[in-house]
Amino acid sequence: MGSTNRKKNISTVIILAIVLLVPGFLYVGLNKIGSNEYLKLSIYGEKVLSGKMNRKMGREIPDTVYHAIKPVILLNSAGDSITAFDQDSIISIVHLFYSNDKGLSTTMLSNLKGVAERFSHNNRIKFYSISLDTTDRNVVLDDIHRKYVGSSNPNWYILGSHGNFLEYARNNFLIDAFKDPNQSNNFIFGNNFILLDTENRIRGFYDINLKTDIARLQDEIKVQIVEEIRNNPLKIEKK
């Protein structure tokens, strides 16, 4: 009888040990071989290894340097110079246009209006419409601002460019930006909205000819907001 009780006690101890220890082993194992996954947008452009290593969840991970948009000086409708893409707490949506273009440029401004209004309450989301025509100044930019932006959206900027902005746009935004060789007053440029994260990395291209891409842009802005909050909870927050 005593032998039987002893076996039962041993069995009970083993069962308790399994119940207590297995969850702990599973937790440690998951941390070692896996990590929490959530939806993340792609990062576009050239990427190179820096030679450094980052430690995450106890593992050494090679540090990667991604293509990032450089700050640039642009002009607002008052003729004042401003520096765009120089803040590390802003999610940006960018596109190109020029005032004499009544086709693609007009469509892009019109299509962005609904998206910009959707996020007008969030000061961490900025919209940049940048003219490729260096003659687009003061009154012209102000008229476009009044027509599309109005007074209700302080986070949408209608800006002019100067100097070698065409080259800057090609190298940074990774889209077409050329003078039309057949008509010197016209420009050839990419028909995309571009989404940038708070590190000025390109996280999405959206074809304005596709209605599904306009909806996808709105959805992926939200996805990027979540990523920024996860990575930098004190830097960017949804208001």
Summary of the structure (lengths in Angstrom):
residues: 239
radius of gyration: 25.9
end to end distance: 69.9
largest distance: 103.7
contacts: 667
relative contact order: 0.16
helix: 37%
strand: 27%
